[in-house]
Each structure stands twice: as C-alpha cells, then as structure tokens.
Amino acid sequence: MDLNGPALQPPEGVTPNFDNPPNNNRLAYIVLTLCAVVATICLLLRLYARVILLRKIQIEEVLITLAYGPYWGAVWSAYRMIETPGYFVHQWDLRLKDLIPANYYTLVFGVCYSIILPLLKVSILVEWLRVFSPRGSRYKGLFWWGCIIVIFVQSASGVAIAIALNFQCTPHKKIYDFSVHGTCWELYKVQVSSASIQLASDVAIMLLPQHVIWKLKMSWQKRLGVSIVFGFGLTACVSAAFRLETTVAHAHTSDAIYSLAPLVFWATAEITCGFFIVCLPCIPKTLKETGMMDKIKRAFGYKASSQYNHNENYYPGSGRPSHHAKLSTTGSDSYHKLAEEGVVMNNIKGFASTERLHDGVPGDGITRTTRITVSQNPRLDVDDVDRRVYP
C-alpha cells in the first residue's frame, strides 16, 4: 500500500496537487467561529441569568453545561480538519496517508455530536415540562407523553449511536487507520438513522408546545408571540434536514473528503441551534423579573415598565414575596403583589389600601374597617407563560 500516493484516482487529465490543493478553508473559519461564538454567548447569558441573577440551578443548567464540553470536542475536531484534509478539497489532491487523521477527526466529531444533542434536547424538554405541565398536575395529556417519548428516544439513541461509532471496527484503531488489519461493519445505516432521529425529534420539539400555547388565557396576539418564541426550533429542523441530505450524499459519493465539508457545517449549525433554543427563551423573562430589563431600557432612553416592583422583600424570579420578608399592616409602603390566572395586579399601597383600627372597648358597631381598591392590568408579556395557572 503506497501511503504517499493519491487517496483517489484523479479524473482524466487532472494532476493531483498535494502541496497546495484548492480549498475553501476561509469559509470554514468563518462558519465554525460564528457557531462557537453564538453557542458560547447563549450559554453564558443563560448561566448569568439563572445562576447569578436568580441564584437558581436546576437540572437544565447541569445538562447544558455538560453538553458544552463535547461541543468544544466537536469544534476542535472541525478546526483540525482545516489543516488536514482541508475543506472542499478533492480527495485526489490528498495523499493516502492524509486520510488517517481526517478519519480520526471525523470519528471524534461524530461521537461528540451524538452526545451533545441528547443532552440539549432533554434539557429543553425537561424545562418545558416544568413550564407547561407543572409537578402535581393530574392530567397527563399529549404534550406530557410526547415529551417523555422524545426524552426516551434521545437518551437511548444517543447512547446506542456513541457505542456503535466506537465499536464499528475491531480493533478500535482500524476505525480511522485503514493500514491496521481487522474487521469492520457498514456504518451507513447508523449514520442515516442518527440524522433521521434528530430531524424527527426537532420537528416534535417544535410542534409539541404549540397546542398548549394556543390554550393559554391571553390574547391571540400574546399567544402568537409566545408561539413564535417557541417556534425557533424551526432553525434546528432546517439544519437537521440539510444534515440528513448531506449524510446521504456523503455516503454515495466517491469523493468523500470533498462532501465531508457541508456535512460538518450543517452538523455544527444543528448543535449550535440547540444551544440557541435552550438558552434564549428564558433570558428576556429573567432580565425583566430581576429589573435588568428596566435598566437596559433606561440606558437606551426608553421608559421603564412599572409592572414589577423590585423591592427587597420581593424575591427575584420567584413570583411571590420572600419567605424572609416582613409584611407590615400599616404604613403607606406596605403592599402585596398579586398574580392569578395570568393577570398581574398593580401594587396596593397608600390610601388605596389603608387599614384603620378603631381604639376603644369592643362593643356594638363597627370596630374595624378595611378599604381595598384593586385595579387590573391586562398586560401579560410573552415571556411570562410560566405564570399561568393550571388545575
């Protein structure tokens, strides 16, 4: 076996260019860097909003952070492919020995990909179950069962595909080093199955919350806004669809190295969309509840909303007074903030909520009067969907 020879027989009249083959590595740098920056910013914003501002760490944050490790494993291997074999490089412009590191980077990318998406999608569904099907709810409808099924499929397929990728050849090194003697089995069906499962689950994740959203007790404009926010899963569907198409094309072409470039691009875009979807919807709500949104509005010259009173007795993000708050029954600054059935009530303060206790010996007649005036504010923001009340 001549490892210094061309990795593929060139077309008639074409001379292999081993030293400086034509490529589009500049596009690879742009795509990979943009995806890495978007994923990192989304993760940092979510962690800052949830951990720093709200001081709340839930299973979603753990899963997302765990997914970020193999995400950089995938990005690292994708960057390494820029050096060998290069992006959009024809296979006949490579020496046969150049395929060994290319195969290794492809294996690392595939294993990381099969770990990242299940972690991200399970975190998305767990959070949506908490929002749309809170604990204690007796009714387990289509949305609940749909989420459970997708969680199971993602978890099982992620483990199975990672195992299949690592055991496709015996010994393991033969997966990427074809000079090693051993046996392998065809991986095409696993690759297509992986891409198909991810596309189907992306479509399910995009559609599952829509039925629940359009039953929320709010105006259709608000429901439309919430539907659009949760419809960002369409970006993942598009990436997954192109990834499936490029997977099939990659398996049926003899110039596999050239067709590897769009496959890596779309797979990287798909996992980046996962970070975008899981991190973005919670950020506006978190910033508003902690008062950061009002500060941002004031910084840009806009009038801040008075919907939320950021009093020290109000625990940010909880939607209720702090357990340590001392609620006074006298004084013009005492208040209770009410939120029921998705309708936020204005504060009760001043003369509109004044309790008068009459001194003297109890007897006949009125000894205590309480005057309460409640005004209703019908405004409900699209990022407050988890404030609705279900039986």
C-alpha positions as CSV (number, residue, x, y, z in Angstrom):
1,M,0.0,0.0,0.0
2,D,1.5,3.3,-1.1
3,L,0.6,5.8,1.6
4,N,2.2,8.6,-0.4
5,G,0.0,8.1,-3.5
6,P,-3.3,9.9,-4.2
7,A,-6.2,9.0,-1.9
8,L,-8.4,8.7,-5.0
9,Q,-7.8,8.2,-8.7
10,P,-8.0,11.7,-10.3
11,P,-10.2,12.3,-13.3
12,E,-8.6,12.0,-16.7
13,G,-6.4,15.0,-17.5
14,V,-6.2,16.2,-13.8
15,T,-2.9,16.2,-12.0
16,P,-3.1,15.8,-8.2
17,N,-1.9,18.9,-6.2
18,F,-0.6,17.5,-2.9
19,D,1.3,20.6,-1.7
20,N,-1.3,23.4,-2.1
21,P,-4.7,21.9,-3.1
22,P,-7.6,24.3,-3.9
23,N,-9.8,24.7,-0.8
24,N,-12.3,26.9,1.0
25,N,-10.8,27.0,4.4
26,R,-11.6,30.7,4.9
27,L,-15.3,29.8,4.8
28,A,-14.7,27.0,7.4
29,Y,-13.0,29.5,9.7
30,I,-16.0,31.9,9.5
31,V,-18.7,29.2,9.9
32,L,-17.0,27.4,12.8
33,T,-16.0,30.6,14.6
34,L,-19.5,32.1,14.3
35,C,-21.1,28.9,15.6
36,A,-18.7,28.7,18.5
37,V,-19.3,32.3,19.5
38,V,-23.1,32.0,19.3
39,A,-23.2,28.9,21.4
40,T,-20.8,30.4,24.0
41,I,-22.8,33.6,24.3
42,C,-26.1,31.8,24.6
43,L,-24.7,29.6,27.4
44,L,-23.1,32.5,29.3
45,L,-26.3,34.5,29.1
46,R,-28.4,31.7,30.5
47,L,-25.9,30.9,33.3
48,Y,-25.6,34.5,34.2
49,A,-29.4,35.0,34.2
50,R,-30.2,31.8,36.1
51,V,-27.2,31.3,38.4
52,I,-26.1,34.9,39.1
53,L,-29.3,36.9,38.9
54,L,-31.9,34.3,40.0
55,R,-29.5,32.2,42.1
56,K,-31.2,29.1,40.8
57,I,-29.5,26.0,39.5
58,Q,-31.8,23.2,38.0
59,I,-31.2,20.1,36.1
60,E,-31.4,22.0,32.8
61,E,-28.3,24.1,33.7
62,V,-26.4,20.9,34.5
63,L,-27.3,19.2,31.2
64,I,-26.4,22.3,29.2
65,T,-23.1,22.7,30.9
66,L,-22.3,19.0,30.3
67,A,-23.2,19.4,26.6
68,Y,-20.8,22.4,26.3
69,G,-17.8,20.1,26.9
70,P,-18.3,17.7,24.0
71,Y,-19.4,20.8,21.9
72,W,-15.8,22.0,22.1
73,G,-14.7,18.5,21.3
74,A,-16.7,18.7,18.1
75,V,-15.5,22.2,17.3
76,W,-11.8,21.2,18.0
77,S,-12.0,18.3,15.6
78,A,-13.7,20.5,13.0
79,Y,-10.9,23.1,13.3
80,R,-8.3,20.4,12.9
81,M,-9.9,19.3,9.6
82,I,-8.8,22.7,8.3
83,E,-5.2,21.6,8.3
84,T,-5.9,18.0,7.2
85,P,-7.6,17.4,4.9
86,G,-9.0,20.9,4.4
87,Y,-12.5,21.9,3.5
88,F,-13.8,21.4,-0.1
89,V,-10.6,19.7,-1.1
90,H,-10.9,16.9,-3.7
91,Q,-9.8,13.6,-2.4
92,W,-7.3,13.1,-5.3
93,D,-5.4,16.1,-4.1
94,L,-4.6,14.3,-0.8
95,R,-2.1,11.6,-0.1
96,L,-3.5,8.3,1.1
97,K,-1.8,8.8,4.5
98,D,-3.7,12.1,4.9
99,L,-7.0,10.2,5.3
100,I,-5.9,8.7,8.6
101,P,-6.0,12.0,10.6
102,A,-9.1,13.0,8.7
103,N,-10.9,9.8,9.7
104,Y,-9.9,10.3,13.3
105,Y,-11.2,13.9,13.5
106,T,-14.4,12.7,11.8
107,L,-14.8,10.0,14.5
108,V,-14.3,12.4,17.3
109,F,-16.8,14.8,15.7
110,G,-19.4,12.1,15.3
111,V,-19.1,10.8,18.9
112,C,-19.4,14.3,20.3
113,Y,-22.4,15.1,18.1
114,S,-24.2,12.0,19.4
115,I,-23.7,13.2,23.0
116,I,-24.4,16.9,22.6
117,L,-27.8,16.8,21.0
118,P,-29.5,14.3,23.5
119,L,-28.2,16.5,26.4
120,L,-29.5,19.7,24.9
121,K,-32.9,18.3,23.8
122,V,-33.5,16.5,27.1
123,S,-32.8,19.8,28.9
124,I,-35.2,21.6,26.6
125,L,-38.0,19.1,27.2
126,V,-37.4,19.0,31.0
127,E,-37.8,22.8,31.2
128,W,-40.9,22.7,29.0
129,L,-42.5,20.0,31.2
130,R,-41.9,22.3,34.2
131,V,-43.5,25.2,32.4
132,F,-46.4,23.6,30.7
133,S,-47.0,20.6,32.8
134,P,-46.0,21.5,36.4
135,R,-45.5,18.9,39.1
136,G,-48.7,17.9,40.8
137,S,-50.8,18.2,37.7
138,R,-53.1,15.2,37.4
139,Y,-53.7,15.5,33.7
140,K,-51.0,13.9,31.6
141,G,-52.0,14.7,28.0
142,L,-50.4,14.6,24.6
143,F,-47.8,17.2,25.4
144,W,-46.6,15.3,28.5
145,W,-46.4,11.9,26.8
146,G,-44.8,13.4,23.7
147,C,-42.0,15.0,25.8
148,I,-41.4,11.7,27.7
149,I,-41.2,9.7,24.4
150,V,-38.8,12.2,22.8
151,I,-36.6,12.2,26.0
152,F,-36.5,8.4,26.0
153,V,-35.7,8.2,22.2
154,Q,-33.0,10.8,22.5
155,S,-31.4,9.2,25.6
156,A,-31.4,5.7,24.2
157,S,-30.3,6.6,20.6
158,G,-27.5,8.9,21.9
159,V,-26.0,6.0,24.0
160,A,-26.5,3.4,21.2
161,I,-25.0,5.6,18.4
162,A,-22.0,6.6,20.5
163,I,-21.4,2.9,21.2
164,A,-21.9,1.9,17.6
165,L,-19.4,4.6,16.4
166,N,-16.7,3.3,18.8
167,F,-17.3,-0.4,18.1
168,Q,-17.7,-0.4,14.3
169,C,-14.2,-1.9,13.9
170,T,-12.1,-4.4,15.7
171,P,-9.5,-3.4,16.8
172,H,-10.7,0.2,17.6
173,K,-7.8,1.8,15.8
174,K,-8.9,0.4,12.5
175,I,-11.9,2.8,12.6
176,Y,-9.6,5.6,11.4
177,D,-6.4,3.8,10.4
178,F,-7.1,1.6,7.4
179,S,-3.5,0.3,7.5
180,V,-4.3,-1.7,10.6
181,H,-5.6,-5.3,10.0
182,G,-9.1,-6.1,11.4
183,T,-12.8,-6.2,10.6
184,C,-15.4,-3.5,10.3
185,W,-19.2,-3.4,9.6
186,E,-21.1,-0.9,7.4
187,L,-21.9,2.3,9.3
188,Y,-24.2,3.9,6.7
189,K,-27.4,2.8,8.3
190,V,-26.4,4.1,11.7
191,Q,-25.5,7.5,10.2
192,V,-28.8,7.8,8.4
193,S,-30.7,6.6,11.4
194,S,-29.0,9.2,13.6
195,A,-29.7,12.0,11.2
196,S,-33.4,10.9,10.8
197,I,-33.9,10.6,14.6
198,Q,-32.6,14.1,15.2
199,L,-34.7,15.6,12.4
200,A,-37.9,13.8,13.7
201,S,-37.2,14.9,17.3
202,D,-36.5,18.5,16.2
203,V,-39.9,18.6,14.4
204,A,-41.6,17.1,17.5
205,I,-39.9,19.6,19.9
206,M,-41.1,22.5,17.6
207,L,-44.7,21.3,17.5
208,L,-45.3,19.9,21.0
209,P,-45.8,23.2,22.9
210,Q,-47.9,24.9,20.2
211,H,-51.1,23.1,21.2
212,V,-50.6,24.1,24.8
213,I,-49.6,27.7,23.9
214,W,-52.8,28.3,22.0
215,K,-54.9,27.3,25.0
216,L,-53.3,29.9,27.3
217,K,-55.6,32.5,28.8
218,M,-54.3,35.5,26.9
219,S,-55.0,37.5,23.8
220,W,-54.3,35.9,20.4
221,Q,-51.5,38.5,19.9
222,K,-49.8,37.3,23.0
223,R,-50.3,33.7,22.1
224,L,-48.8,34.4,18.7
225,G,-45.7,36.0,20.3
226,V,-45.2,33.0,22.6
227,S,-45.7,30.6,19.7
228,I,-43.0,32.4,17.7
229,V,-40.6,32.3,20.6
230,F,-41.1,28.5,21.0
231,G,-41.1,28.1,17.2
232,F,-37.4,28.9,17.0
233,G,-37.0,25.1,16.8
234,L,-37.6,25.6,13.1
235,T,-33.9,26.6,12.7
236,A,-32.8,23.3,14.2
237,C,-35.2,21.5,11.8
238,V,-33.7,23.2,8.8
239,S,-30.2,22.3,9.9
240,A,-31.1,18.7,10.7
241,A,-32.8,18.4,7.3
242,F,-29.7,19.6,5.4
243,R,-27.6,17.4,7.6
244,L,-29.6,14.4,6.7
245,E,-29.4,15.3,3.0
246,T,-25.6,15.7,3.1
247,T,-25.2,12.5,5.1
248,V,-26.9,10.6,2.3
249,A,-24.9,12.4,-0.4
250,H,-21.6,11.8,1.5
251,A,-22.3,8.0,1.7
252,H,-22.9,7.7,-2.1
253,T,-20.0,9.7,-3.5
254,S,-16.5,8.5,-4.3
255,D,-15.1,12.0,-3.4
256,A,-16.0,11.6,0.3
257,I,-13.5,14.2,1.6
258,Y,-15.0,16.9,-0.6
259,S,-18.6,16.1,0.5
260,L,-17.4,16.0,4.2
261,A,-17.3,19.8,4.4
262,P,-21.0,20.6,4.1
263,L,-21.8,17.7,6.4
264,V,-19.6,19.1,9.1
265,F,-21.0,22.6,8.6
266,W,-24.7,21.6,8.9
267,A,-24.0,19.3,11.9
268,T,-22.2,22.1,13.6
269,A,-25.0,24.5,12.8
270,E,-27.5,22.0,14.2
271,I,-25.8,21.6,17.6
272,T,-25.4,25.4,17.8
273,C,-29.1,25.8,17.2
274,G,-29.6,23.5,20.2
275,F,-27.8,26.0,22.4
276,F,-29.7,28.9,20.9
277,I,-33.1,27.3,21.5
278,V,-32.4,26.1,25.1
279,C,-30.8,29.3,26.3
280,L,-32.6,32.2,24.5
281,P,-36.3,31.9,25.6
282,C,-35.6,32.2,29.4
283,I,-33.4,35.3,29.1
284,P,-35.9,38.1,28.5
285,K,-38.2,36.8,31.3
286,T,-35.2,36.6,33.7
287,L,-33.9,40.0,32.9
288,K,-37.4,41.5,33.4
289,E,-38.1,39.8,36.7
290,T,-34.7,40.9,38.1
291,G,-35.1,44.5,37.0
292,M,-32.3,44.3,34.4
293,M,-34.7,44.9,31.5
294,D,-35.8,48.3,33.0
295,K,-32.1,49.3,33.5
296,I,-31.4,48.4,29.8
297,K,-34.5,50.4,28.7
298,R,-33.4,53.4,30.7
299,A,-29.9,53.2,29.3
300,F,-31.3,53.5,25.8
301,G,-33.7,56.3,26.8
302,Y,-36.9,54.3,27.0
303,K,-39.4,54.5,29.8
304,A,-39.1,51.6,32.2
305,S,-42.1,49.4,33.0
306,S,-43.7,49.6,36.4
307,Q,-45.1,46.1,36.2
308,Y,-42.6,44.6,38.6
309,N,-41.7,46.2,41.9
310,H,-38.2,45.3,42.7
311,N,-38.5,45.7,46.5
312,E,-36.0,43.9,48.8
313,N,-38.9,42.0,50.1
314,Y,-39.7,40.5,46.7
315,Y,-37.5,37.5,45.8
316,P,-36.5,37.9,42.1
317,G,-37.8,35.3,39.8
318,S,-40.0,33.6,42.3
319,G,-43.2,35.4,41.5
320,R,-44.0,35.7,45.2
321,P,-42.8,37.6,48.3
322,S,-39.7,36.3,50.0
323,H,-40.2,34.0,53.0
324,H,-38.0,36.3,55.0
325,A,-40.0,39.4,54.1
326,K,-41.7,41.3,56.9
327,L,-45.1,42.4,55.7
328,S,-46.3,45.4,57.7
329,T,-50.0,46.0,58.1
330,T,-49.6,49.8,58.5
331,G,-47.7,52.5,56.5
332,S,-48.2,53.7,53.0
333,D,-45.4,51.5,51.6
334,S,-46.8,48.1,52.5
335,Y,-48.2,46.1,49.7
336,H,-49.0,42.6,48.4
337,K,-48.3,41.8,44.7
338,L,-51.0,39.5,43.3
339,A,-50.7,37.3,40.2
340,E,-53.5,35.0,39.4
341,E,-54.7,33.3,36.2
342,G,-52.1,35.2,34.2
343,V,-53.4,38.6,35.2
344,V,-50.9,40.8,37.0
345,M,-52.4,43.2,39.6
346,N,-50.9,46.6,40.3
347,N,-49.5,47.3,43.8
348,I,-51.9,48.1,46.6
349,K,-50.4,50.9,48.6
350,G,-51.1,54.3,50.0
351,F,-54.7,55.4,50.8
352,A,-56.0,52.7,48.3
353,S,-55.1,50.0,50.8
354,T,-55.4,51.5,54.3
355,E,-56.4,49.6,57.4
356,R,-58.0,51.6,60.2
357,L,-58.3,50.0,63.6
358,H,-60.6,51.9,66.0
359,D,-59.5,52.2,69.6
360,G,-61.8,51.6,72.4
361,V,-63.6,48.8,74.2
362,P,-65.1,46.3,71.7
363,G,-68.8,46.5,71.6
364,D,-71.7,47.1,69.3
365,G,-71.0,48.8,66.0
366,I,-68.1,48.8,63.6
367,T,-64.7,48.3,65.3
368,R,-62.5,47.6,62.2
369,T,-62.8,48.7,58.6
370,T,-60.5,47.9,55.7
371,R,-60.7,49.6,52.3
372,I,-59.1,47.9,49.3
373,T,-59.1,49.1,45.8
374,V,-57.9,46.7,43.2
375,S,-57.1,47.7,39.6
376,Q,-56.4,45.2,36.9
377,N,-53.6,45.4,34.4
378,P,-54.4,43.1,31.5
379,R,-50.8,43.2,30.2
380,L,-49.1,39.8,30.0
381,D,-45.7,39.5,28.4
382,V,-44.9,36.6,26.1
383,D,-42.0,35.6,28.3
384,D,-44.3,35.2,31.3
385,V,-46.0,32.0,30.1
386,D,-44.9,30.1,33.2
387,R,-47.0,32.3,35.4
388,R,-50.3,30.9,34.1
389,V,-52.3,28.7,36.4
390,Y,-53.4,25.2,35.5
391,P,-55.7,22.9,37.6
